[in-house]
């Protein structure tokens, strides 16, 4: 079906009467827009995916606005018409841009449109603020000027918990409905309402959890509790549970403190000190330590003073991947041949999995510091499996917060950042990634190649 083209735009202005025009945000209202050039077209041509290169040249790049527009221009035959339906030139110098009130859609309730009447020259605001590149198409510069002036603080807007995630927050504002990436974290999806405890919680529930893990006061840890709630194993005889039970026996309970070994009343509630104690004697794997610390911190038993959950070297790789995905470059993670998930994530006879997105999970303790959030690589699955593909959610089991694998709606497999980089041999980007993911594919539309990111096996 051919897309109707109108250089003036396709926005239906039947409902945009003068009384319904939205007040211009301060940044737009105070900007001195130059008069437009006579005969200048709002849409010099039908909008195409290539137009979005101007968003890749923004500083900083906004992957969420890009993804929302690319969803229309990159795959739908009607997409260009839908994008043109966001704007309408009403005169040689005046343009109406429509957004929607950003709120979660409700059944049988229409989205609330926001009509902003601006001058064509307002597109210069987006270029001056580096929201778009200097050669942005007129329609894209104008849309970006209204979009960013309206949301003001980009970081705060995308972090709103009531908009179904950052991707969906952008989609809601442009189209007034949820995208396929909407994730509101509903109780029905997560298994129950979160039980929030403050870090270092001294409540009976928090203390009881610590007693079961450390085996206090009788010296016998609760093996079944450790298996199910700490190590994610179905039975007490699991490998990690056995490892913990053998390791903890090395420490006698001291009558003076009622704790094991060198643990003191002051250090037992501090993550940094507890981690030092876990390193006192050999025999406990890095994976077991990580699971113990996460279980205790996510339930408020341990307080965390560290600035970052991840090391500087790990964060450097994360930042490179984030930049590459924002620029629409391909990214690949090369797994070891003996990786247990290789068959699920890679093509036959390959060890390379495609990284398609990133995700984060805050701890359910009220601590919303971004540097304490868990980070995940979202890998494209290569074959279906019963129950859908995996993601992680906080689920309450018997008053314990448990990070649980749950079915996902997309063919994506969540792998925690540290785990991914310890199991991965290399991270590749740009043309290097395409060469291993699709050896016969043509070069990407962007003439850039992310350098190869190497990470040694740990």
Helices and strands as residue ranges (DSSP letters): G 18-20, H 26-29, G 49-52, H 53-56, H 63-73, H 79-84, E 87-89, E 94-100, E 113-119, G 120-122, H 123-128, H 138-151, H 154-158, G 161-163, H 166-175, H 187-190, H 204-214, H 223-225, I 226-230, H 239-248, E 253-254, E 259-260, H 271-278, H 286-298, H 312-326, E 331-335, H 342-345, E 352-361, G 370-372, E 374-380, E 389-397, E 400-408, E 412-416, H 417-423, E 424-429, H 431-437, E 453-454
